[in-house]
Amino acid sequence: MVGVLVQGKPQKVKDVRDALGRNRHRQKDSYIFVIAQKIYDDAGKIEFDDTKKTERKNFVFIIDEINRGEMSKILGELFYSIDPGYRVKQDDLGDENKTTTIRTQYANLQKKPNKFDEALGIKDDGENENYGHFFVPENVYIIGTMNDIDRSVDSIDFAMRRRFAFKEITAKQSQESMFGNVKKWKESTEKDISPELLDELKNRMDDLNKKILDPKYHLGQAYQIGGAYFLKFAKYYDSSKKNESDAFKALWENHIEGVVREYLRGLDKDDKFLIELKNAYYGDKEPKKPGVNGENPTEGTDKELGEGGNA
């Protein structure tokens, strides 16, 4: 896209292909053509006043699940531009000697200064060919969210880690932010839930997560179940039916059990450990399954293998 934009507004799809140095047409060239035209049309409606100073504002760019892609390839030149050493301060604008910026890989195709060049004080004097600069201002903040224990995604390499500060959001913090009180719960789920039931939901989450920290499971804090899982309780709870027991059962079987089982995969006593974590979640409130004479056919197994009680 950058290579197309620096050539000027494309008039036909062939211009896109020529700008990218290709001999054959690709389907995506039509999309690039439409997007490039839209960018140029909208840019023409913006009035720039280089002499007017505006009050500094901070801007935030949020990338959800940032580790689900190969960030060095996704960001391109931006990978270097977000480094603190390449950020541009407002007081440095207008003097290219005060800043350290990068030039895009298509900079040699650019015969006139772009907006970044102009901001750095680089003018079109007919002799200067040092065009095609790019930078990220210091007041642009990039926030990426990630679950670093996901097995299906790549880890963040050290080059990318150098460019970010890391802040862990614990399971307890997610609990407080997602359903810290009844009012927030109602606003986010439109479900009527009593303070007592909300406390029970939080207690079950605390008991399970406390049990997960047991060293024999070899898991740790990163494997604790976050509030997003327990918020799914609202999918099954209906206050008019007073079905909280069934709702807790559905929450475990449909959402939490599978995650915990995957955590324990490969351990020698994974079945036993799963029952122990299940007991921590249910405490002494596990729904009874109808068996012979109304007894729970799995109750004996749980008592034999698990530790029972709250974590």
Secondary structure, DSSP 8 states (H G I E B T S, - for coil): -HHHHTT---SSHHHHHHHTT-SS--THHHHHHHHHHHHHHHHTT----TT-------EEEEETTGGGS-HHHHHTTHHHHTSGGG-B-GGGTT-GGG---EE-TTGGG--S--HHHHHTT----SS-----EE--BTTEEEEE---TT-TTS----HHHHTT-------HHHHHHHHHSSHHHHHHHH-----HHHHHHHHHHHHHHHHHHT-GGG---GGGS--HHHHGGGGGT--TTTT-HHHHHHHHIIIIIHHHHHHHHTT-TTHHHHHHHHHHHHHTT-------GGG--TTHHHHHHHS--S--
